[in-house]
Amino acid sequence: MGGIKTARVNYTGGMRFTAEAGSGHQLVMDTPTDEGGASGGFSPMELPLVALAGCMGMDVVSILRKQRQDLTGYDVAVRGERADQHPKVFVRVTVEHTFTGHGLRRDMVERAIELSRTRYCSVSAMLAPTVDITHHVTLVEGDAPA
């Protein structure tokens, strides 16, 4: 078994909830003001996008380190398109990977993304059966901006 993860949310007024994971880390969820909230936190539908970017990012960095790639920066931008009708699930997600480093090899970077996408990233594995996910890669030579 891969272990058990837990979470709990507590209503704190308006449309705002404070979430706490079993690890003890917290975040705030809310809705935009036009939906009755105060825009005081992540919307629930932003969280799968954040989770995908973080999960893949951690995998890819780990793989590139093992490949001894000289990575100085990595930015993952995710854009999700939702269905027009309820439950308004994601139908398409675009992941833009921007790598900064010295002498990065495109083949190794693309292989790291592929391994994350198909083998290691649990979030990607959950979304992939129902969401069209595409990946784009940009390589930038040099040090990451401060």
N, C-alpha and C positions, 0 to 999 in steps of 0.2 A: 504494500500500500504506500502511496506517495505522501502520506501525512494528512493531517486535518488542519484546515485554516478556519478561523472564526472571525466574526465581525459583529458589531452591535451599533445601532444608531439610536440617538436620543433626540426627540423633538424639542426644539428650543424656542419655538414661536414663529409666527408667519408661515413661511415654507422652509424654514431652516432646520437642519438636522446636524448634529455633531456625530461623526462616525469614529469608532475606535476599533482597531484591529486587535486580534489576540496578542500581537507583539507589543501593544500599548501605544502605538502611534495613532495620532488623530488627524482628522481633516474635517472641514466644514462643507456641507452641501446646501445649496440654495437654488432658487430659480430666479430668472430675470424679473425685474419690476413689472413688466407687462404680463407676467404670469403669476403675480401675487407675491413674489418674493422681494428680497432686497438686494439681489445680486451680490450676496455676501459670501459666496463660496463656489465650489465646482458644481456644475449641474451633473446629475447622475449619468447622463449620456456622454459627458466629457471623460468620465473615468475609464471606460474601456479604451478610449484613444490614448490616454495617459499610460494606462497599463500596457498596451501594445508597444508604445514607444520605449518605455522603461525596460520591459522584458527583453525586447529585441536588442536594445542598446547594451544591456548588461551582457547578453550572450555574445554579441559581435565584438565588444571590447575584449572580453575574455579570449575569444578565438584569435583575434588579431595579436594579442600579447603572446599567445602560444606560437603564432607564426613569426614572431619577432618583427612585426611591422612597427615602424616609428610613427605612432599616432600621437599627435599633439592636441587634437580637438575632434569632437564628433557631435553633430547636431542632428536630431531626428525630429522632423516636422510631420505631423499626421493630420490628414483632412478626411473627415467622414461625411458621406452623403447618405441622408436618411430617406426612407420611403415616405411618400406623401400621405398615406393612410395609416391609421393606428394599427399596430403599436409603434409605428415609425422606427422600425429597426434600421440598422446600417445596411445599405445595399452595396456600397462601394467605399473603399478606403484607399487613399493614396499615401504612401510613406516615402518621404523625401529624406534620404540619408546624405549628409554633407560631412565628408571626412577631411581633416586637415592633418598634414604630416610631411615627413621627408621620405621621398622615394616609395610612396605607397604603391603596391601592385594591385591594379584593378581586378585581376583574376582572383587574388586572395581575398580582397574585400568582398567581391560578389559571392565567393564561396562561403565566407563567414555569414553573410546575410542569408544565403540559401540554407545553410545548416541550422541557423536560428529558426527560419521560417518553417522548415520541414521536420526538424528533429527536436529542438530544445525549447522553443518558446511556447509555453502552455497557452498563453493568451492568443497567439496566432493560431494555434491548433483548434481552439474553441471557436474562433471567428471564421476560419477558412471554409468550413462546410457551407456557410450561408452568405458569406460576404466576399465580393470580388476585391481582392487586395492586390495592389500593384506597388512595385518598389522602383524608385529612381535613385541613382547614385551620382554624386558630384565629388570629385577629388580636387583638393586645393593643396598646392605645394607650399610648405613653410610652417611657421609656428602659428598656433591658434591665437586670435586676437584676445587681448586681456579683457 
